Amino acid sequence: MGDQGALLATLYVRPVLMERILAAQSQDLLICTLRLEVENAFAMHPDSTKTYRTLREHYWWPFMKKQIAEYVSKCLICQQVKAEWQKLSRLLQPLPIPEWKWEHITMDFVFKLPPTLNKHDEVWVVVDRLTKSAQINY
């Protein structure tokens, strides 16, 4: 500081290359057309790695591999069409028929029901396998 006062300045440095590329791509008619065609395509993704390898030949963006993996894992078409790649364990074996009531039971909890007067919003259901009768506890 002197008799003439002081000068205080702040300088911000940040890369603008990515912003310029994204802005240029949004103005490019060919890229916009290709993007619309890709978004409207009805296709199944083989898997995220194969989709990534196919796309990286022509495109690149930050966090590309991660975003492709997330997109493929949430794709509704893929979830409906793809079969699980698992070996079948073996033929199903029937359960033995119980001889007495309440000898074999199944239990389940049901949550997020409308609350009762006592503020309970879940139930515990116990079912007898022989008679199919149920006992419900709040």
ChimeraX commands (.cxc) that place a marker at each C-alpha (Angstrom):
marker #1 position 0.00,0.00,0.00 radius 0.5
marker #1 position 1.16,3.33,-0.86 radius 0.5
marker #1 position -0.13,6.88,-1.08 radius 0.5
marker #1 position -1.99,6.04,-4.26 radius 0.5
marker #1 position -3.96,3.17,-2.70 radius 0.5
marker #1 position -3.85,-0.55,-3.34 radius 0.5
marker #1 position -4.78,-2.82,-6.19 radius 0.5
marker #1 position -6.41,-6.12,-5.39 radius 0.5
marker #1 position -7.13,-8.52,-8.24 radius 0.5
marker #1 position -8.20,-12.13,-8.53 radius 0.5
marker #1 position -7.37,-14.30,-11.48 radius 0.5
marker #1 position -9.34,-17.47,-12.19 radius 0.5
marker #1 position -7.80,-19.99,-14.55 radius 0.5
marker #1 position -9.93,-22.85,-15.80 radius 0.5
marker #1 position -9.85,-25.04,-18.89 radius 0.5
marker #1 position -12.44,-24.10,-21.49 radius 0.5
marker #1 position -11.59,-26.64,-24.17 radius 0.5
marker #1 position -14.33,-29.08,-23.12 radius 0.5
marker #1 position -16.92,-26.31,-22.99 radius 0.5
marker #1 position -15.93,-25.19,-26.49 radius 0.5
marker #1 position -16.13,-28.75,-27.83 radius 0.5
marker #1 position -19.57,-29.31,-26.29 radius 0.5
marker #1 position -20.82,-25.98,-27.61 radius 0.5
marker #1 position -19.49,-26.76,-31.10 radius 0.5
marker #1 position -21.06,-30.24,-31.04 radius 0.5
marker #1 position -24.45,-28.80,-30.07 radius 0.5
marker #1 position -24.30,-26.54,-33.16 radius 0.5
marker #1 position -23.14,-29.27,-35.57 radius 0.5
marker #1 position -26.09,-30.53,-37.65 radius 0.5
marker #1 position -24.52,-33.94,-38.38 radius 0.5
marker #1 position -23.77,-34.68,-34.73 radius 0.5
marker #1 position -27.27,-33.58,-33.67 radius 0.5
marker #1 position -28.82,-35.84,-36.32 radius 0.5
marker #1 position -26.67,-38.80,-35.30 radius 0.5
marker #1 position -27.51,-38.23,-31.63 radius 0.5
marker #1 position -31.26,-38.29,-32.40 radius 0.5
marker #1 position -30.87,-41.49,-34.44 radius 0.5
marker #1 position -28.94,-43.17,-31.63 radius 0.5
marker #1 position -31.50,-42.10,-29.00 radius 0.5
marker #1 position -34.39,-43.42,-31.12 radius 0.5
marker #1 position -32.74,-46.72,-32.07 radius 0.5
marker #1 position -34.49,-49.82,-30.74 radius 0.5
marker #1 position -31.54,-52.06,-30.00 radius 0.5
marker #1 position -30.18,-54.25,-27.27 radius 0.5
marker #1 position -26.74,-53.60,-25.78 radius 0.5
marker #1 position -24.50,-56.69,-25.78 radius 0.5
marker #1 position -22.91,-55.58,-22.49 radius 0.5
marker #1 position -21.34,-52.39,-21.20 radius 0.5
marker #1 position -17.76,-53.28,-22.19 radius 0.5
marker #1 position -18.69,-54.23,-25.76 radius 0.5
marker #1 position -20.89,-51.14,-26.10 radius 0.5
marker #1 position -18.03,-48.97,-24.80 radius 0.5
marker #1 position -15.55,-50.47,-27.28 radius 0.5
marker #1 position -17.96,-49.87,-30.16 radius 0.5
marker #1 position -18.66,-46.26,-29.19 radius 0.5
marker #1 position -15.07,-45.28,-28.42 radius 0.5
marker #1 position -14.12,-45.82,-32.07 radius 0.5
marker #1 position -16.09,-42.68,-32.98 radius 0.5
marker #1 position -16.90,-40.81,-29.75 radius 0.5
marker #1 position -15.33,-39.73,-26.51 radius 0.5
marker #1 position -16.52,-37.76,-23.47 radius 0.5
marker #1 position -15.46,-37.53,-19.83 radius 0.5
marker #1 position -16.41,-40.53,-17.66 radius 0.5
marker #1 position -17.59,-42.29,-20.83 radius 0.5
marker #1 position -17.03,-45.88,-19.63 radius 0.5
marker #1 position -18.78,-45.27,-16.30 radius 0.5
marker #1 position -21.78,-43.58,-17.92 radius 0.5
marker #1 position -22.15,-46.35,-20.51 radius 0.5
marker #1 position -22.04,-49.01,-17.78 radius 0.5
marker #1 position -24.75,-47.16,-15.79 radius 0.5
marker #1 position -26.92,-46.67,-18.89 radius 0.5
marker #1 position -26.70,-50.31,-19.99 radius 0.5
marker #1 position -27.45,-51.57,-16.46 radius 0.5
marker #1 position -30.62,-49.43,-16.31 radius 0.5
marker #1 position -31.82,-50.03,-19.90 radius 0.5
marker #1 position -35.39,-51.35,-19.73 radius 0.5
marker #1 position -35.23,-53.03,-23.14 radius 0.5
marker #1 position -32.10,-54.95,-22.16 radius 0.5
marker #1 position -33.64,-56.04,-18.87 radius 0.5
marker #1 position -36.71,-57.41,-20.67 radius 0.5
marker #1 position -34.90,-59.14,-23.54 radius 0.5
marker #1 position -31.72,-60.57,-22.04 radius 0.5
marker #1 position -31.77,-63.94,-20.38 radius 0.5
marker #1 position -29.60,-64.55,-17.36 radius 0.5
marker #1 position -26.47,-66.48,-18.25 radius 0.5
marker #1 position -26.65,-69.03,-15.47 radius 0.5
marker #1 position -26.54,-72.78,-15.52 radius 0.5
marker #1 position -29.72,-74.39,-14.34 radius 0.5
marker #1 position -29.02,-76.05,-11.04 radius 0.5
marker #1 position -31.11,-79.22,-11.61 radius 0.5
marker #1 position -34.70,-80.32,-11.88 radius 0.5
marker #1 position -36.97,-78.97,-9.21 radius 0.5
marker #1 position -37.83,-81.35,-6.42 radius 0.5
marker #1 position -41.27,-81.19,-4.79 radius 0.5
marker #1 position -41.46,-80.36,-1.12 radius 0.5
marker #1 position -42.71,-83.13,1.15 radius 0.5
marker #1 position -46.39,-82.89,2.05 radius 0.5
marker #1 position -46.77,-82.09,5.75 radius 0.5
marker #1 position -48.77,-84.56,7.84 radius 0.5
marker #1 position -49.84,-82.27,10.70 radius 0.5
marker #1 position -51.14,-78.73,10.89 radius 0.5
marker #1 position -48.49,-76.12,11.59 radius 0.5
marker #1 position -45.73,-78.68,11.06 radius 0.5
marker #1 position -44.26,-76.69,8.13 radius 0.5
marker #1 position -44.78,-72.94,7.97 radius 0.5
marker #1 position -43.64,-70.01,5.89 radius 0.5
marker #1 position -43.12,-66.49,7.23 radius 0.5
marker #1 position -42.92,-63.09,5.63 radius 0.5
marker #1 position -42.93,-59.44,6.63 radius 0.5
marker #1 position -44.98,-56.85,4.74 radius 0.5
marker #1 position -43.89,-53.23,5.18 radius 0.5
marker #1 position -45.07,-49.73,4.20 radius 0.5
marker #1 position -48.77,-50.40,4.63 radius 0.5
marker #1 position -51.22,-47.65,5.54 radius 0.5
marker #1 position -50.81,-47.05,9.29 radius 0.5
marker #1 position -53.38,-48.47,11.71 radius 0.5
marker #1 position -54.85,-46.57,14.65 radius 0.5
marker #1 position -51.90,-47.81,16.74 radius 0.5
marker #1 position -49.43,-46.42,14.15 radius 0.5
marker #1 position -48.39,-49.85,12.88 radius 0.5
marker #1 position -47.47,-49.98,9.18 radius 0.5
marker #1 position -46.13,-53.54,8.88 radius 0.5
marker #1 position -47.40,-57.06,9.45 radius 0.5
marker #1 position -45.81,-60.44,10.09 radius 0.5
marker #1 position -47.58,-63.19,8.16 radius 0.5
marker #1 position -47.19,-66.87,9.12 radius 0.5
marker #1 position -48.83,-69.44,6.78 radius 0.5
marker #1 position -49.38,-73.14,7.44 radius 0.5
marker #1 position -48.34,-75.09,4.34 radius 0.5
marker #1 position -50.86,-77.89,4.86 radius 0.5
marker #1 position -54.08,-75.95,5.46 radius 0.5
marker #1 position -52.96,-72.67,3.85 radius 0.5
marker #1 position -54.33,-70.84,6.87 radius 0.5
marker #1 position -52.55,-67.63,7.83 radius 0.5
marker #1 position -51.81,-65.91,11.11 radius 0.5
marker #1 position -51.22,-62.16,10.82 radius 0.5
marker #1 position -49.48,-60.23,13.60 radius 0.5
marker #1 position -49.25,-56.44,13.72 radius 0.5
marker link #1:1,2 radius 0.2
marker link #1:2,3 radius 0.2
marker link #1:3,4 radius 0.2
marker link #1:4,5 radius 0.2
marker link #1:5,6 radius 0.2
marker link #1:6,7 radius 0.2
marker link #1:7,8 radius 0.2
marker link #1:8,9 radius 0.2
marker link #1:9,10 radius 0.2
marker link #1:10,11 radius 0.2
marker link #1:11,12 radius 0.2
marker link #1:12,13 radius 0.2
marker link #1:13,14 radius 0.2
marker link #1:14,15 radius 0.2
marker link #1:15,16 radius 0.2
marker link #1:16,17 radius 0.2
marker link #1:17,18 radius 0.2
marker link #1:18,19 radius 0.2
marker link #1:19,20 radius 0.2
marker link #1:20,21 radius 0.2
marker link #1:21,22 radius 0.2
marker link #1:22,23 radius 0.2
marker link #1:23,24 radius 0.2
marker link #1:24,25 radius 0.2
marker link #1:25,26 radius 0.2
marker link #1:26,27 radius 0.2
marker link #1:27,28 radius 0.2
marker link #1:28,29 radius 0.2
marker link #1:29,30 radius 0.2
marker link #1:30,31 radius 0.2
marker link #1:31,32 radius 0.2
marker link #1:32,33 radius 0.2
marker link #1:33,34 radius 0.2
marker link #1:34,35 radius 0.2
marker link #1:35,36 radius 0.2
marker link #1:36,37 radius 0.2
marker link #1:37,38 radius 0.2
marker link #1:38,39 radius 0.2
marker link #1:39,40 radius 0.2
marker link #1:40,41 radius 0.2
marker link #1:41,42 radius 0.2
marker link #1:42,43 radius 0.2
marker link #1:43,44 radius 0.2
marker link #1:44,45 radius 0.2
marker link #1:45,46 radius 0.2
marker link #1:46,47 radius 0.2
marker link #1:47,48 radius 0.2
marker link #1:48,49 radius 0.2
marker link #1:49,50 radius 0.2
marker link #1:50,51 radius 0.2
marker link #1:51,52 radius 0.2
marker link #1:52,53 radius 0.2
marker link #1:53,54 radius 0.2
marker link #1:54,55 radius 0.2
marker link #1:55,56 radius 0.2
marker link #1:56,57 radius 0.2
marker link #1:57,58 radius 0.2
marker link #1:58,59 radius 0.2
marker link #1:59,60 radius 0.2
marker link #1:60,61 radius 0.2
marker link #1:61,62 radius 0.2
marker link #1:62,63 radius 0.2
marker link #1:63,64 radius 0.2
marker link #1:64,65 radius 0.2
marker link #1:65,66 radius 0.2
marker link #1:66,67 radius 0.2
marker link #1:67,68 radius 0.2
marker link #1:68,69 radius 0.2
marker link #1:69,70 radius 0.2
marker link #1:70,71 radius 0.2
marker link #1:71,72 radius 0.2
marker link #1:72,73 radius 0.2
marker link #1:73,74 radius 0.2
marker link #1:74,75 radius 0.2
marker link #1:75,76 radius 0.2
marker link #1:76,77 radius 0.2
marker link #1:77,78 radius 0.2
marker link #1:78,79 radius 0.2
marker link #1:79,80 radius 0.2
marker link #1:80,81 radius 0.2
marker link #1:81,82 radius 0.2
marker link #1:82,83 radius 0.2
marker link #1:83,84 radius 0.2
marker link #1:84,85 radius 0.2
marker link #1:85,86 radius 0.2
marker link #1:86,87 radius 0.2
marker link #1:87,88 radius 0.2
marker link #1:88,89 radius 0.2
marker link #1:89,90 radius 0.2
marker link #1:90,91 radius 0.2
marker link #1:91,92 radius 0.2
marker link #1:92,93 radius 0.2
marker link #1:93,94 radius 0.2
marker link #1:94,95 radius 0.2
marker link #1:95,96 radius 0.2
marker link #1:96,97 radius 0.2
marker link #1:97,98 radius 0.2
marker link #1:98,99 radius 0.2
marker link #1:99,100 radius 0.2
marker link #1:100,101 radius 0.2
marker link #1:101,102 radius 0.2
marker link #1:102,103 radius 0.2
marker link #1:103,104 radius 0.2
marker link #1:104,105 radius 0.2
marker link #1:105,106 radius 0.2
marker link #1:106,107 radius 0.2
marker link #1:107,108 radius 0.2
marker link #1:108,109 radius 0.2
marker link #1:109,110 radius 0.2
marker link #1:110,111 radius 0.2
marker link #1:111,112 radius 0.2
marker link #1:112,113 radius 0.2
marker link #1:113,114 radius 0.2
marker link #1:114,115 radius 0.2
marker link #1:115,116 radius 0.2
marker link #1:116,117 radius 0.2
marker link #1:117,118 radius 0.2
marker link #1:118,119 radius 0.2
marker link #1:119,120 radius 0.2
marker link #1:120,121 radius 0.2
marker link #1:121,122 radius 0.2
marker link #1:122,123 radius 0.2
marker link #1:123,124 radius 0.2
marker link #1:124,125 radius 0.2
marker link #1:125,126 radius 0.2
marker link #1:126,127 radius 0.2
marker link #1:127,128 radius 0.2
marker link #1:128,129 radius 0.2
marker link #1:129,130 radius 0.2
marker link #1:130,131 radius 0.2
marker link #1:131,132 radius 0.2
marker link #1:132,133 radius 0.2
marker link #1:133,134 radius 0.2
marker link #1:134,135 radius 0.2
marker link #1:135,136 radius 0.2
marker link #1:136,137 radius 0.2
marker link #1:137,138 radius 0.2
view
